[in-house]
Amino acid sequence: MEIQIRKFNKKDYAGVTDLNNSLNRSNKGDGLWNKDLRTIENSYHLSGGEFLVAEIGDEIVGMGALLKIDDVTGEVKRMRISKNHQRKGIGLLILTKLEEFAKLNNFQRITLDTSVQQVPAQKLYENRGYKEFDRKMIDGFDSILYEKYL
């Protein structure tokens, strides 16, 4: 099982959409909240951010993105790992690559959120040095907001 972490390209769109839909907890279908997925190039790559996929063979098994908020801040978005590949270090590989991208592009701070139910995700972020700075409801989910200074 060789995992390749690489930059998203247009041929990945169907795999990214399928992965996101398979893990969608809100069951809200498609809407404005998915605009970034329909416009990955514009939302991430052309806006100073990054969107990565994890691939095993020809299958996209993970994804993660860094959205440029301002000149010094990025926000981790769309961290998704397929159910069959969770807890195998893929999330850590993606997060590490996103942090490397942030450092190379002079970001000083990374933020992210995850739900209180996603304890494995919380542990991943905390083990990488992210600190909780707030809690709030996001799309109907109790969420923890994290930040890390680079």
C-alpha positions as CSV (number, residue, x, y, z in Angstrom):
1,M,0.0,0.0,0.0
2,E,2.0,3.0,-1.2
3,I,0.4,6.3,-0.4
4,Q,1.1,9.3,-2.7
5,I,0.3,12.8,-1.4
6,R,0.1,15.2,-4.3
7,K,-1.5,18.4,-5.5
8,F,-5.1,18.2,-6.7
9,N,-5.6,18.3,-10.5
10,K,-8.9,18.5,-12.5
11,K,-9.0,14.7,-13.1
12,D,-9.3,14.2,-9.4
13,Y,-12.7,16.0,-9.2
14,A,-14.9,13.0,-9.2
15,G,-12.8,11.1,-6.7
16,V,-12.7,14.1,-4.3
17,T,-16.5,14.7,-4.7
18,D,-17.2,11.0,-4.0
19,L,-14.9,11.0,-0.9
20,N,-16.5,14.1,0.5
21,N,-20.0,12.8,-0.1
22,S,-19.2,9.4,1.5
23,L,-18.2,11.1,4.7
24,N,-20.8,13.9,4.7
25,R,-22.3,13.9,8.2
26,S,-24.8,16.7,7.7
27,N,-26.8,15.0,4.8
28,K,-27.5,18.5,3.5
29,G,-26.6,17.5,-0.1
30,D,-24.9,20.0,-2.3
31,G,-25.2,23.8,-1.7
32,L,-23.2,26.9,-1.2
33,W,-21.2,25.1,1.6
34,N,-19.6,23.0,-1.2
35,K,-18.8,25.9,-3.5
36,D,-15.0,25.5,-2.8
37,L,-15.2,21.9,-4.0
38,R,-16.7,22.9,-7.3
39,T,-14.0,25.6,-7.7
40,I,-10.9,24.0,-6.2
41,E,-8.5,25.8,-8.5
42,N,-10.0,29.2,-7.8
43,S,-10.7,28.7,-4.1
44,Y,-7.4,27.2,-3.2
45,H,-4.6,27.2,-5.8
46,L,-5.2,30.5,-7.5
47,S,-5.9,32.2,-4.2
48,G,-2.7,31.4,-2.5
49,G,-3.7,28.1,-0.8
50,E,-3.2,24.4,-1.4
51,F,-5.4,21.4,-2.0
52,L,-3.9,17.9,-1.7
53,V,-5.1,14.4,-2.4
54,A,-3.9,11.1,-1.0
55,E,-3.9,8.3,-3.5
56,I,-3.3,4.6,-3.3
57,G,-3.1,3.2,-6.8
58,D,-5.8,5.1,-8.7
59,E,-8.1,5.6,-5.7
60,I,-8.3,8.9,-3.8
61,V,-8.4,7.8,-0.2
62,G,-7.8,11.2,1.4
63,M,-7.8,15.0,0.9
64,G,-7.0,18.1,2.7
65,A,-6.7,21.8,1.9
66,L,-5.2,25.0,3.2
67,L,-7.4,28.1,2.5
68,K,-5.5,31.4,2.5
69,I,-7.3,33.7,4.9
70,D,-4.9,36.6,4.8
71,D,-1.2,37.2,4.2
72,V,-0.2,35.4,7.5
73,T,-3.1,33.0,8.2
74,G,-4.3,29.8,6.6
75,E,-7.2,27.6,7.5
76,V,-7.1,23.8,7.2
77,K,-10.2,22.7,5.3
78,R,-11.7,19.5,3.8
79,M,-9.6,17.0,5.8
80,R,-11.2,13.7,4.8
81,I,-9.9,10.2,4.9
82,S,-12.0,7.3,3.6
83,K,-13.4,5.0,6.3
84,N,-11.3,2.0,5.1
85,H,-8.1,4.0,5.4
86,Q,-8.5,5.9,8.6
87,R,-6.0,5.6,11.5
88,K,-3.2,4.6,9.1
89,G,-1.3,7.9,9.2
90,I,-2.8,9.4,6.0
91,G,-4.2,12.4,7.8
92,L,-0.9,13.1,9.4
93,L,0.9,13.0,6.0
94,I,-1.6,15.4,4.5
95,L,-1.5,17.8,7.5
96,T,2.3,17.7,7.5
97,K,2.4,18.7,3.8
98,L,-0.1,21.5,4.4
99,E,2.1,22.8,7.2
100,E,5.2,22.7,5.0
101,F,3.3,24.6,2.3
102,A,2.2,27.2,4.9
103,K,5.8,27.7,6.1
104,L,7.2,28.0,2.5
105,N,4.5,30.7,1.8
106,N,5.3,32.6,5.0
107,F,2.1,31.9,6.9
108,Q,2.5,32.5,10.6
109,R,-0.7,30.9,11.8
110,I,-2.9,28.0,10.9
111,T,-6.5,27.6,12.1
112,L,-9.0,24.7,11.8
113,D,-12.1,23.3,13.3
114,T,-13.4,19.8,14.0
115,S,-16.5,18.5,15.8
116,V,-16.4,17.4,19.4
117,Q,-17.4,13.9,18.2
118,Q,-14.2,13.5,16.1
119,V,-11.9,12.6,18.9
120,P,-9.2,10.9,16.6
121,A,-9.0,14.2,14.6
122,Q,-8.7,16.2,17.9
123,K,-5.8,14.0,19.0
124,L,-4.1,14.3,15.6
125,Y,-4.2,18.1,15.8
126,E,-3.2,18.3,19.4
127,N,-0.3,16.0,18.9
128,R,0.9,18.3,16.1
129,G,0.8,21.3,18.4
130,Y,-2.6,22.8,17.7
131,K,-4.2,24.6,20.7
132,E,-7.9,25.0,21.3
133,F,-8.9,28.6,21.2
134,D,-12.7,28.5,21.0
135,R,-15.8,26.4,20.7
136,K,-19.0,27.1,18.7
137,M,-21.7,25.6,16.6
138,I,-20.8,25.2,13.0
139,D,-23.5,23.9,10.6
140,G,-25.3,22.4,13.6
141,F,-22.3,20.6,15.1
142,D,-20.6,21.5,18.4
143,S,-17.1,22.3,17.1
144,I,-13.6,23.0,18.5
145,L,-11.5,25.7,16.9
146,Y,-7.8,25.2,16.9
147,E,-4.8,27.3,16.0
148,K,-1.1,26.8,15.6
149,Y,1.6,29.4,15.3
150,L,4.4,28.4,12.9
